[in-house]
Amino acid sequence: MPDKATHRELAAAIERDNAREDAGMHGDDRVTCWTHQTWARDCADDPIHTHPSAHHRLRPHPSDGTRA
Ligand SMILES: [Zn+2]
């Protein structure tokens, strides 16, 4: 179980990755995982990441076809 400081650092890193991805960064360059809300390295072996068809779109984008 991560301690509080680590959790805050992770939350900040996720926000940072979200902003960078919105700015055009490729999802593969994230250091955090939106799907698992953890460090990317900690879940790199998860099938959702190793399965090619699930490789992209780790995070739902508000602009992706959901606009009313
Ligand atoms: Zn993950």
N, CA, C, O and the ligand as a Tripos MOL2 file, in Angstrom:
@<TRIPOS>MOLECULE
protein
  273   271    69     0     0
PROTEIN
NO_CHARGES

@<TRIPOS>ATOM
      1 N           0.8530   -1.2040    0.0000 N.3       1 MET1
      2 CA          0.0000    0.0000    0.0000 C.3       1 MET1
      3 C           0.8830    1.2470    0.0000 C.2       1 MET1
      4 O           1.7130    1.4140    0.8940 O.2       1 MET1
      5 N           0.7190    2.1070   -0.9720 N.am      2 PRO2
      6 CA          1.5570    3.3050   -1.0400 C.3       2 PRO2
      7 C           1.2420    4.2700    0.0920 C.2       2 PRO2
      8 O           0.0920    4.4090    0.5080 O.2       2 PRO2
      9 N           2.2830    4.9330    0.5810 N.am      3 ASP3
     10 CA          2.0310    5.9230    1.6270 C.3       3 ASP3
     11 C           1.4330    7.1890    1.0250 C.2       3 ASP3
     12 O           1.2970    7.3110   -0.1930 O.2       3 ASP3
     13 N           1.0790    8.1310    1.9000 N.am      4 LYS4
     14 CA          0.3410    9.3050    1.4400 C.3       4 LYS4
     15 C           1.1550   10.1740    0.4790 C.2       4 LYS4
     16 O           0.6360   10.6750   -0.5180 O.2       4 LYS4
     17 N           2.4360   10.3410    0.7990 N.am      5 ALA5
     18 CA          3.2810   11.1890   -0.0440 C.3       5 ALA5
     19 C           3.3730   10.5970   -1.4420 C.2       5 ALA5
     20 O           3.2920   11.3230   -2.4320 O.2       5 ALA5
     21 N           3.5420    9.2870   -1.5280 N.am      6 THR6
     22 CA          3.6250    8.6270   -2.8250 C.3       6 THR6
     23 C           2.3220    8.7940   -3.5760 C.2       6 THR6
     24 O           2.3240    9.0200   -4.7860 O.2       6 THR6
     25 N           1.2120    8.6860   -2.8720 N.am      7 HIS7
     26 CA         -0.0890    8.8010   -3.5120 C.3       7 HIS7
     27 C          -0.2920   10.2020   -4.0680 C.2       7 HIS7
     28 O          -0.8190   10.3660   -5.1680 O.2       7 HIS7
     29 N           0.1270   11.2170   -3.3080 N.am      8 ARG8
     30 CA          0.0180   12.5910   -3.7970 C.3       8 ARG8
     31 C           0.8860   12.8020   -5.0240 C.2       8 ARG8
     32 O           0.4890   13.4700   -5.9790 O.2       8 ARG8
     33 N           2.0670   12.2280   -4.9830 N.am      9 GLU9
     34 CA          2.9890   12.3460   -6.1140 C.3       9 GLU9
     35 C           2.3800   11.6780   -7.3440 C.2       9 GLU9
     36 O           2.4700   12.1990   -8.4560 O.2       9 GLU9
     37 N           1.7670   10.5350   -7.1310 N.am     10 LEU10
     38 CA          1.1340    9.8160   -8.2340 C.3      10 LEU10
     39 C          -0.0310   10.6160   -8.8090 C.2      10 LEU10
     40 O          -0.1610   10.7430  -10.0260 O.2      10 LEU10
     41 N          -0.8660   11.1470   -7.9420 N.am     11 ALA11
     42 CA         -2.0130   11.9290   -8.3970 C.3      11 ALA11
     43 C          -1.5530   13.1310   -9.2190 C.2      11 ALA11
     44 O          -2.1510   13.4590  -10.2440 O.2      11 ALA11
     45 N          -0.4880   13.7790   -8.7610 N.am     12 ALA12
     46 CA          0.0420   14.9300   -9.4900 C.3      12 ALA12
     47 C           0.6000   14.4940  -10.8370 C.2      12 ALA12
     48 O           0.4390   15.1910  -11.8390 O.2      12 ALA12
     49 N           1.2490   13.3510  -10.8590 N.am     13 ALA13
     50 CA          1.8430   12.8540  -12.1040 C.3      13 ALA13
     51 C           0.7570   12.4910  -13.1020 C.2      13 ALA13
     52 O           0.9220   12.7060  -14.3020 O.2      13 ALA13
     53 N          -0.3570   11.9400  -12.6160 N.am     14 ILE14
     54 CA         -1.4720   11.6030  -13.5000 C.3      14 ILE14
     55 C          -2.0550   12.8710  -14.1170 C.2      14 ILE14
     56 O          -2.3250   12.9200  -15.3170 O.2      14 ILE14
     57 N          -2.2460   13.8870  -13.2920 N.am     15 GLU15
     58 CA         -2.7440   15.1620  -13.8030 C.3      15 GLU15
     59 C          -1.7990   15.7320  -14.8490 C.2      15 GLU15
     60 O          -2.2310   16.2630  -15.8720 O.2      15 GLU15
     61 N          -0.5070   15.6140  -14.5800 N.am     16 ARG16
     62 CA          0.5110   16.1350  -15.4960 C.3      16 ARG16
     63 C           0.4280   15.3770  -16.8360 C.2      16 ARG16
     64 O           0.4610   15.9770  -17.9100 O.2      16 ARG16
     65 N           0.3220   14.0540  -16.7360 N.am     17 ASP17
     66 CA          0.2300   13.2390  -17.9560 C.3      17 ASP17
     67 C          -1.0350   13.5690  -18.7340 C.2      17 ASP17
     68 O          -1.0100   13.6520  -19.9620 O.2      17 ASP17
     69 N          -2.1380   13.7590  -18.0200 N.am     18 ASN18
     70 CA         -3.3910   14.1120  -18.6930 C.3      18 ASN18
     71 C          -3.2260   15.4020  -19.4850 C.2      18 ASN18
     72 O          -3.6530   15.4940  -20.6360 O.2      18 ASN18
     73 N          -2.6130   16.3850  -18.8690 N.am     19 ALA19
     74 CA         -2.4300   17.6800  -19.5260 C.3      19 ALA19
     75 C          -1.4980   17.5440  -20.7220 C.2      19 ALA19
     76 O          -1.7360   18.1250  -21.7800 O.2      19 ALA19
     77 N          -0.4360   16.7710  -20.5400 N.am     20 ARG20
     78 CA          0.5190   16.6020  -21.6350 C.3      20 ARG20
     79 C          -0.1130   15.8240  -22.7770 C.2      20 ARG20
     80 O           0.1420   16.1210  -23.9450 O.2      20 ARG20
     81 N          -0.9340   14.8310  -22.4550 N.am     21 GLU21
     82 CA         -1.5910   14.0540  -23.4940 C.3      21 GLU21
     83 C          -2.5960   14.9310  -24.2370 C.2      21 GLU21
     84 O          -2.7140   14.8480  -25.4590 O.2      21 GLU21
     85 N          -3.3120   15.7650  -23.5010 N.am     22 ASP22
     86 CA         -4.2420   16.6900  -24.1490 C.3      22 ASP22
     87 C          -3.4950   17.6470  -25.0700 C.2      22 ASP22
     88 O          -4.0480   18.1370  -26.0550 O.2      22 ASP22
     89 N          -2.2380   17.9070  -24.7390 N.am     23 ALA23
     90 CA         -1.4330   18.8290  -25.5430 C.3      23 ALA23
     91 C          -0.8040   18.1230  -26.7360 C.2      23 ALA23
     92 O          -0.0810   18.7410  -27.5170 O.2      23 ALA23
     93 N          -1.0800   16.8210  -26.8780 N.am     24 GLY24
     94 CA         -0.6110   16.1300  -28.0670 C.3      24 GLY24
     95 C           0.4080   15.0350  -27.8110 C.2      24 GLY24
     96 O           0.8620   14.3820  -28.7510 O.2      24 GLY24
     97 N           0.7770   14.8240  -26.5510 N.am     25 MET25
     98 CA          1.7270   13.7650  -26.2540 C.3      25 MET25
     99 C           1.0990   12.3960  -26.5150 C.2      25 MET25
    100 O          -0.0880   12.1900  -26.2600 O.2      25 MET25
    101 N           1.9030   11.4670  -27.0240 N.am     26 HIS26
    102 CA          1.3850   10.1240  -27.2720 C.3      26 HIS26
    103 C           1.1420    9.4100  -25.9440 C.2      26 HIS26
    104 O           1.8940    9.5780  -24.9840 O.2      26 HIS26
    105 N           0.0790    8.6150  -25.9100 N.am     27 GLY27
    106 CA         -0.2770    7.9070  -24.6840 C.3      27 GLY27
    107 C           0.8300    6.9870  -24.1850 C.2      27 GLY27
    108 O           0.9460    6.7320  -22.9860 O.2      27 GLY27
    109 N           1.6420    6.4940  -25.1160 N.am     28 ASP28
    110 CA          2.7330    5.6110  -24.7220 C.3      28 ASP28
    111 C           3.7940    6.3300  -23.9020 C.2      28 ASP28
    112 O           4.6000    5.6990  -23.2190 O.2      28 ASP28
    113 N           3.7850    7.6530  -23.9780 N.am     29 ASP29
    114 CA          4.8170    8.4160  -23.2810 C.3      29 ASP29
    115 C           4.4110    8.7820  -21.8650 C.2      29 ASP29
    116 O           5.1600    9.4350  -21.1380 O.2      29 ASP29
    117 N           3.2040    8.3520  -21.4790 N.am     30 ARG30
    118 CA          2.7590    8.6020  -20.1140 C.3      30 ARG30
    119 C           3.6360    7.8440  -19.1240 C.2      30 ARG30
    120 O           4.0830    6.7330  -19.4110 O.2      30 ARG30
    121 N           3.8800    8.4390  -17.9680 N.am     31 VAL31
    122 CA          4.5860    7.7190  -16.9160 C.3      31 VAL31
    123 C           3.5840    7.1260  -15.9370 C.2      31 VAL31
    124 O           3.9480    6.3620  -15.0440 O.2      31 VAL31
    125 N           2.3050    7.4910  -16.1180 N.am     32 THR32
    126 CA          1.2580    6.9610  -15.2650 C.3      32 THR32
    127 C           0.2180    6.2600  -16.1230 C.2      32 THR32
    128 O           0.1580    6.4630  -17.3360 O.2      32 THR32
    129 N          -0.6020    5.4330  -15.4810 N.am     33 CYS33
    130 CA         -1.6430    4.7110  -16.1950 C.3      33 CYS33
    131 C          -3.0100    5.2280  -15.7730 C.2      33 CYS33
    132 O          -3.3890    5.1460  -14.6050 O.2      33 CYS33
    133 N          -3.7610    5.7740  -16.7670 N.am     34 TRP34
    134 CA         -5.0890    6.2750  -16.4580 C.3      34 TRP34
    135 C          -6.0150    5.1290  -16.0760 C.2      34 TRP34
    136 O          -6.8310    5.2560  -15.1630 O.2      34 TRP34
    137 N          -5.8830    4.0180  -16.7750 N.am     35 THR35
    138 CA         -6.7620    2.8790  -16.5430 C.3      35 THR35
    139 C          -6.6480    2.3530  -15.1200 C.2      35 THR35
    140 O          -7.6560    2.0590  -14.4780 O.2      35 THR35
    141 N          -5.4330    2.2380  -14.6350 N.am     36 HIS36
    142 CA         -5.2100    1.6520  -13.3160 C.3      36 HIS36
    143 C          -4.9220    2.6960  -12.2430 C.2      36 HIS36
    144 O          -4.7850    2.3600  -11.0670 O.2      36 HIS36
    145 N          -4.8290    3.9650  -12.6480 N.am     37 GLN37
    146 CA         -4.5210    5.0340  -11.7070 C.3      37 GLN37
    147 C          -3.2920    4.6800  -10.8860 C.2      37 GLN37
    148 O          -3.2960    4.7440   -9.6560 O.2      37 GLN37
    149 N          -2.2360    4.3020  -11.6070 N.am     38 THR38
    150 CA         -0.9880    3.9530  -10.9410 C.3      38 THR38
    151 C           0.1640    4.3190  -11.8550 C.2      38 THR38
    152 O          -0.0430    4.8610  -12.9410 O.2      38 THR38
    153 N           1.3680    4.0240  -11.4190 N.am     39 TRP39
    154 CA          2.5230    4.2630  -12.2800 C.3      39 TRP39
    155 C           2.4860    3.2730  -13.4350 C.2      39 TRP39
    156 O           2.1670    2.0990  -13.2450 O.2      39 TRP39
    157 N           2.8090    3.7460  -14.6220 N.am     40 ALA40
    158 CA          2.7390    2.8940  -15.8050 C.3      40 ALA40
    159 C           3.5910    1.6430  -15.6230 C.2      40 ALA40
    160 O           3.2080    0.5600  -16.0650 O.2      40 ALA40
    161 N           4.7360    1.7880  -14.9790 N.am     41 ARG41
    162 CA          5.6440    0.6510  -14.8370 C.3      41 ARG41
    163 C           5.0590   -0.4210  -13.9160 C.2      41 ARG41
    164 O           5.4590   -1.5840  -13.9720 O.2      41 ARG41
    165 N           4.1130   -0.0180  -13.0700 N.am     42 ASP42
    166 CA          3.5660   -0.9620  -12.1040 C.3      42 ASP42
    167 C           2.4910   -1.8600  -12.6940 C.2      42 ASP42
    168 O           2.0900   -2.8420  -12.0700 O.2      42 ASP42
    169 N           2.0200   -1.5310  -13.8940 N.am     43 CYS43
    170 CA          0.9580   -2.3420  -14.4760 C.3      43 CYS43
    171 C           1.2480   -2.6460  -15.9400 C.2      43 CYS43
    172 O           0.3430   -2.9790  -16.7050 O.2      43 CYS43
    173 N           2.5130   -2.5300  -16.3240 N.am     44 ALA44
    174 CA          2.8930   -2.7170  -17.7230 C.3      44 ALA44
    175 C           2.5860   -4.1330  -18.2000 C.2      44 ALA44
    176 O           2.4140   -4.3610  -19.3980 O.2      44 ALA44
    177 N           2.5150   -5.0850  -17.2710 N.am     45 ASP45
    178 CA          2.2710   -6.4780  -17.6550 C.3      45 ASP45
    179 C           0.7890   -6.8110  -17.7280 C.2      45 ASP45
    180 O           0.4190   -7.9290  -18.0880 O.2      45 ASP45
    181 N          -0.0520   -5.8600  -17.3940 N.am     46 ASP46
    182 CA         -1.4880   -6.1280  -17.4300 C.3      46 ASP46
    183 C          -1.9310   -6.3900  -18.8690 C.2      46 ASP46
    184 O          -1.5000   -5.6920  -19.7870 O.2      46 ASP46
    185 N          -2.7970   -7.4010  -19.0710 N.am     47 PRO47
    186 CA         -3.2500   -7.7450  -20.4300 C.3      47 PRO47
    187 C          -3.8160   -6.5630  -21.1920 C.2      47 PRO47
    188 O          -3.6990   -6.5090  -22.4170 O.2      47 PRO47
    189 N          -4.4240   -5.6210  -20.5000 N.am     48 ILE48
    190 CA         -5.0150   -4.4850  -21.1940 C.3      48 ILE48
    191 C          -3.9390   -3.6720  -21.8880 C.2      48 ILE48
    192 O          -4.2180   -2.9670  -22.8590 O.2      48 ILE48
    193 N          -2.7010   -3.7650  -21.3930 N.am     49 HIS49
    194 CA         -1.6050   -3.0280  -22.0160 C.3      49 HIS49
    195 C          -0.8460   -3.8770  -23.0170 C.2      49 HIS49
    196 O          -0.3130   -3.3580  -23.9970 O.2      49 HIS49
    197 N          -0.7940   -5.1840  -22.7760 N.am     50 THR50
    198 CA         -0.0160   -6.0480  -23.6550 C.3      50 THR50
    199 C          -0.8430   -6.5150  -24.8350 C.2      50 THR50
    200 O          -0.2950   -6.9530  -25.8470 O.2      50 THR50
    201 N          -2.1720   -6.4230  -24.7140 N.am     51 HIS51
    202 CA         -3.0300   -6.8010  -25.8310 C.3      51 HIS51
    203 C          -3.0650   -5.6610  -26.8400 C.2      51 HIS51
    204 O          -3.4400   -4.5370  -26.5080 O.2      51 HIS51
    205 N          -2.6650   -5.9660  -28.0900 N.am     52 PRO52
    206 CA         -2.5380   -4.9040  -29.1030 C.3      52 PRO52
    207 C          -3.8010   -4.0800  -29.2910 C.2      52 PRO52
    208 O          -3.7240   -2.8630  -29.4560 O.2      52 PRO52
    209 N          -4.9590   -4.7210  -29.2700 N.am     53 SER53
    210 CA         -6.1890   -3.9990  -29.5770 C.3      53 SER53
    211 C          -6.5740   -3.0390  -28.4610 C.2      53 SER53
    212 O          -7.3700   -2.1220  -28.6650 O.2      53 SER53
    213 N          -6.0090   -3.2540  -27.2930 N.am     54 ALA54
    214 CA         -6.3310   -2.3810  -26.1640 C.3      54 ALA54
    215 C          -5.1930   -1.4180  -25.8680 C.2      54 ALA54
    216 O          -5.1710   -0.7400  -24.8410 O.2      54 ALA54
    217 N          -4.2480   -1.3800  -26.8010 N.am     55 HIS55
    218 CA         -3.0380   -0.6090  -26.5270 C.3      55 HIS55
    219 C          -3.3140    0.8860  -26.4910 C.2      55 HIS55
    220 O          -2.7220    1.6170  -25.6960 O.2      55 HIS55
    221 N          -4.2000    1.3280  -27.3420 N.am     56 HIS56
    222 CA         -4.4680    2.7520  -27.4200 C.3      56 HIS56
    223 C          -5.7070    3.1200  -26.6090 C.2      56 HIS56
    224 O          -6.3840    2.2570  -26.0510 O.2      56 HIS56
    225 N          -5.9820    4.4040  -26.5590 N.am     57 ARG57
    226 CA         -7.1580    4.8920  -25.8610 C.3      57 ARG57
    227 C          -7.1800    4.4280  -24.4120 C.2      57 ARG57
    228 O          -8.1550    3.8270  -23.9590 O.2      57 ARG57
    229 N          -6.1170    4.7030  -23.6980 N.am     58 LEU58
    230 CA         -6.0690    4.3410  -22.2980 C.3      58 LEU58
    231 C          -6.9990    5.2250  -21.4810 C.2      58 LEU58
    232 O          -7.4050    4.8800  -20.3710 O.2      58 LEU58
    233 N          -7.3200    6.3670  -22.0580 N.am     59 ARG59
    234 CA         -8.1190    7.3240  -21.2940 C.3      59 ARG59
    235 C          -9.2380    7.8530  -22.1880 C.2      59 ARG59
    236 O          -8.9880    8.2470  -23.3270 O.2      59 ARG59
    237 N         -10.4440    7.8650  -21.6890 N.am     60 PRO60
    238 CA        -11.5370    8.4310  -22.4720 C.3      60 PRO60
    239 C         -11.3610    9.9300  -22.6200 C.2      60 PRO60
    240 O         -11.1560   10.6480  -21.6410 O.2      60 PRO60
    241 N         -11.4440   10.3890  -23.8520 N.am     61 HIS61
    242 CA        -11.3300   11.8240  -24.0850 C.3      61 HIS61
    243 C         -12.7230   12.4390  -24.1880 C.2      61 HIS61
    244 O         -13.5760   11.9160  -24.9050 O.2      61 HIS61
    245 N         -12.9580   13.5140  -23.4980 N.am     62 PRO62
    246 CA        -14.2810   14.1420  -23.5060 C.3      62 PRO62
    247 C         -14.6870   14.5600  -24.9080 C.2      62 PRO62
    248 O         -15.8770   14.6920  -25.1930 O.2      62 PRO62
    249 N         -13.7220   14.7700  -25.7850 N.am     63 SER63
    250 CA        -14.0500   15.2520  -27.1210 C.3      63 SER63
    251 C         -14.2950   14.1090  -28.1040 C.2      63 SER63
    252 O         -14.5970   14.3510  -29.2730 O.2      63 SER63
    253 N         -14.1640   12.8530  -27.6330 N.am     64 ASP64
    254 CA        -14.2790   11.7200  -28.5430 C.3      64 ASP64
    255 C         -15.7200   11.2600  -28.7230 C.2      64 ASP64
    256 O         -16.1480   10.2900  -28.0980 O.2      64 ASP64
    257 N         -16.4610   11.9490  -29.5670 N.am     65 GLY65
    258 CA        -17.7660   11.4590  -29.9690 C.3      65 GLY65
    259 C         -18.8290   11.4720  -28.8980 C.2      65 GLY65
    260 O         -19.9310   10.9680  -29.1120 O.2      65 GLY65
    261 N         -18.5190   12.0390  -27.7520 N.am     66 THR66
    262 CA        -19.5180   12.0540  -26.6980 C.3      66 THR66
    263 C         -20.1980   13.4190  -26.6030 C.2      66 THR66
    264 O         -21.0700   13.6500  -25.7660 O.2      66 THR66
    265 N         -19.7700   14.3010  -27.4800 N.am     67 ARG67
    266 CA        -20.3350   15.6530  -27.4350 C.3      67 ARG67
    267 C         -21.7920   15.6300  -27.8730 C.2      67 ARG67
    268 O         -22.1250   15.0210  -28.8900 O.2      67 ARG67
    269 N         -22.6440   16.2760  -27.1270 N.am     68 ALA68
    270 CA        -24.0630   16.2660  -27.4330 C.3      68 ALA68
    271 C         -24.3590   17.1600  -28.6430 C.2      68 ALA68
    272 O         -25.5130   17.2800  -29.0550 O.2      68 ALA68
    273 ZN         -2.3570    0.1520  -16.3440 Zn       69 ZN69
@<TRIPOS>BOND
     1     1     2 1
     2     2     3 1
     3     3     4 2
     4     3     5 am
     5     5     6 1
     6     6     7 1
     7     7     8 2
     8     7     9 am
     9     9    10 1
    10    10    11 1
    11    11    12 2
    12    11    13 am
    13    13    14 1
    14    14    15 1
    15    15    16 2
    16    15    17 am
    17    17    18 1
    18    18    19 1
    19    19    20 2
    20    19    21 am
    21    21    22 1
    22    22    23 1
    23    23    24 2
    24    23    25 am
    25    25    26 1
    26    26    27 1
    27    27    28 2
    28    27    29 am
    29    29    30 1
    30    30    31 1
    31    31    32 2
    32    31    33 am
    33    33    34 1
    34    34    35 1
    35    35    36 2
    36    35    37 am
    37    37    38 1
    38    38    39 1
    39    39    40 2
    40    39    41 am
    41    41    42 1
    42    42    43 1
    43    43    44 2
    44    43    45 am
    45    45    46 1
    46    46    47 1
    47    47    48 2
    48    47    49 am
    49    49    50 1
    50    50    51 1
    51    51    52 2
    52    51    53 am
    53    53    54 1
    54    54    55 1
    55    55    56 2
    56    55    57 am
    57    57    58 1
    58    58    59 1
    59    59    60 2
    60    59    61 am
    61    61    62 1
    62    62    63 1
    63    63    64 2
    64    63    65 am
    65    65    66 1
    66    66    67 1
    67    67    68 2
    68    67    69 am
    69    69    70 1
    70    70    71 1
    71    71    72 2
    72    71    73 am
    73    73    74 1
    74    74    75 1
    75    75    76 2
    76    75    77 am
    77    77    78 1
    78    78    79 1
    79    79    80 2
    80    79    81 am
    81    81    82 1
    82    82    83 1
    83    83    84 2
    84    83    85 am
    85    85    86 1
    86    86    87 1
    87    87    88 2
    88    87    89 am
    89    89    90 1
    90    90    91 1
    91    91    92 2
    92    91    93 am
    93    93    94 1
    94    94    95 1
    95    95    96 2
    96    95    97 am
    97    97    98 1
    98    98    99 1
    99    99   100 2
   100    99   101 am
   101   101   102 1
   102   102   103 1
   103   103   104 2
   104   103   105 am
   105   105   106 1
   106   106   107 1
   107   107   108 2
   108   107   109 am
   109   109   110 1
   110   110   111 1
   111   111   112 2
   112   111   113 am
   113   113   114 1
   114   114   115 1
   115   115   116 2
   116   115   117 am
   117   117   118 1
   118   118   119 1
   119   119   120 2
   120   119   121 am
   121   121   122 1
   122   122   123 1
   123   123   124 2
   124   123   125 am
   125   125   126 1
   126   126   127 1
   127   127   128 2
   128   127   129 am
   129   129   130 1
   130   130   131 1
   131   131   132 2
   132   131   133 am
   133   133   134 1
   134   134   135 1
   135   135   136 2
   136   135   137 am
   137   137   138 1
   138   138   139 1
   139   139   140 2
   140   139   141 am
   141   141   142 1
   142   142   143 1
   143   143   144 2
   144   143   145 am
   145   145   146 1
   146   146   147 1
   147   147   148 2
   148   147   149 am
   149   149   150 1
   150   150   151 1
   151   151   152 2
   152   151   153 am
   153   153   154 1
   154   154   155 1
   155   155   156 2
   156   155   157 am
   157   157   158 1
   158   158   159 1
   159   159   160 2
   160   159   161 am
   161   161   162 1
   162   162   163 1
   163   163   164 2
   164   163   165 am
   165   165   166 1
   166   166   167 1
   167   167   168 2
   168   167   169 am
   169   169   170 1
   170   170   171 1
   171   171   172 2
   172   171   173 am
   173   173   174 1
   174   174   175 1
   175   175   176 2
   176   175   177 am
   177   177   178 1
   178   178   179 1
   179   179   180 2
   180   179   181 am
   181   181   182 1
   182   182   183 1
   183   183   184 2
   184   183   185 am
   185   185   186 1
   186   186   187 1
   187   187   188 2
   188   187   189 am
   189   189   190 1
   190   190   191 1
   191   191   192 2
   192   191   193 am
   193   193   194 1
   194   194   195 1
   195   195   196 2
   196   195   197 am
   197   197   198 1
   198   198   199 1
   199   199   200 2
   200   199   201 am
   201   201   202 1
   202   202   203 1
   203   203   204 2
   204   203   205 am
   205   205   206 1
   206   206   207 1
   207   207   208 2
   208   207   209 am
   209   209   210 1
   210   210   211 1
   211   211   212 2
   212   211   213 am
   213   213   214 1
   214   214   215 1
   215   215   216 2
   216   215   217 am
   217   217   218 1
   218   218   219 1
   219   219   220 2
   220   219   221 am
   221   221   222 1
   222   222   223 1
   223   223   224 2
   224   223   225 am
   225   225   226 1
   226   226   227 1
   227   227   228 2
   228   227   229 am
   229   229   230 1
   230   230   231 1
   231   231   232 2
   232   231   233 am
   233   233   234 1
   234   234   235 1
   235   235   236 2
   236   235   237 am
   237   237   238 1
   238   238   239 1
   239   239   240 2
   240   239   241 am
   241   241   242 1
   242   242   243 1
   243   243   244 2
   244   243   245 am
   245   245   246 1
   246   246   247 1
   247   247   248 2
   248   247   249 am
   249   249   250 1
   250   250   251 1
   251   251   252 2
   252   251   253 am
   253   253   254 1
   254   254   255 1
   255   255   256 2
   256   255   257 am
   257   257   258 1
   258   258   259 1
   259   259   260 2
   260   259   261 am
   261   261   262 1
   262   262   263 1
   263   263   264 2
   264   263   265 am
   265   265   266 1
   266   266   267 1
   267   267   268 2
   268   267   269 am
   269   269   270 1
   270   270   271 1
   271   271   272 2
@<TRIPOS>SUBSTRUCTURE
     1 MET1         2 RESIDUE 1 A MET
     2 PRO2         6 RESIDUE 1 A PRO
     3 ASP3        10 RESIDUE 1 A ASP
     4 LYS4        14 RESIDUE 1 A LYS
     5 ALA5        18 RESIDUE 1 A ALA
     6 THR6        22 RESIDUE 1 A THR
     7 HIS7        26 RESIDUE 1 A HIS
     8 ARG8        30 RESIDUE 1 A ARG
     9 GLU9        34 RESIDUE 1 A GLU
    10 LEU10       38 RESIDUE 1 A LEU
    11 ALA11       42 RESIDUE 1 A ALA
    12 ALA12       46 RESIDUE 1 A ALA
    13 ALA13       50 RESIDUE 1 A ALA
    14 ILE14       54 RESIDUE 1 A ILE
    15 GLU15       58 RESIDUE 1 A GLU
    16 ARG16       62 RESIDUE 1 A ARG
    17 ASP17       66 RESIDUE 1 A ASP
    18 ASN18       70 RESIDUE 1 A ASN
    19 ALA19       74 RESIDUE 1 A ALA
    20 ARG20       78 RESIDUE 1 A ARG
    21 GLU21       82 RESIDUE 1 A GLU
    22 ASP22       86 RESIDUE 1 A ASP
    23 ALA23       90 RESIDUE 1 A ALA
    24 GLY24       94 RESIDUE 1 A GLY
    25 MET25       98 RESIDUE 1 A MET
    26 HIS26      102 RESIDUE 1 A HIS
    27 GLY27      106 RESIDUE 1 A GLY
    28 ASP28      110 RESIDUE 1 A ASP
    29 ASP29      114 RESIDUE 1 A ASP
    30 ARG30      118 RESIDUE 1 A ARG
    31 VAL31      122 RESIDUE 1 A VAL
    32 THR32      126 RESIDUE 1 A THR
    33 CYS33      130 RESIDUE 1 A CYS
    34 TRP34      134 RESIDUE 1 A TRP
    35 THR35      138 RESIDUE 1 A THR
    36 HIS36      142 RESIDUE 1 A HIS
    37 GLN37      146 RESIDUE 1 A GLN
    38 THR38      150 RESIDUE 1 A THR
    39 TRP39      154 RESIDUE 1 A TRP
    40 ALA40      158 RESIDUE 1 A ALA
    41 ARG41      162 RESIDUE 1 A ARG
    42 ASP42      166 RESIDUE 1 A ASP
    43 CYS43      170 RESIDUE 1 A CYS
    44 ALA44      174 RESIDUE 1 A ALA
    45 ASP45      178 RESIDUE 1 A ASP
    46 ASP46      182 RESIDUE 1 A ASP
    47 PRO47      186 RESIDUE 1 A PRO
    48 ILE48      190 RESIDUE 1 A ILE
    49 HIS49      194 RESIDUE 1 A HIS
    50 THR50      198 RESIDUE 1 A THR
    51 HIS51      202 RESIDUE 1 A HIS
    52 PRO52      206 RESIDUE 1 A PRO
    53 SER53      210 RESIDUE 1 A SER
    54 ALA54      214 RESIDUE 1 A ALA
    55 HIS55      218 RESIDUE 1 A HIS
    56 HIS56      222 RESIDUE 1 A HIS
    57 ARG57      226 RESIDUE 1 A ARG
    58 LEU58      230 RESIDUE 1 A LEU
    59 ARG59      234 RESIDUE 1 A ARG
    60 PRO60      238 RESIDUE 1 A PRO
    61 HIS61      242 RESIDUE 1 A HIS
    62 PRO62      246 RESIDUE 1 A PRO
    63 SER63      250 RESIDUE 1 A SER
    64 ASP64      254 RESIDUE 1 A ASP
    65 GLY65      258 RESIDUE 1 A GLY
    66 THR66      262 RESIDUE 1 A THR
    67 ARG67      266 RESIDUE 1 A ARG
    68 ALA68      270 RESIDUE 1 A ALA
    69 ZN69       273 GROUP 0 **** ****
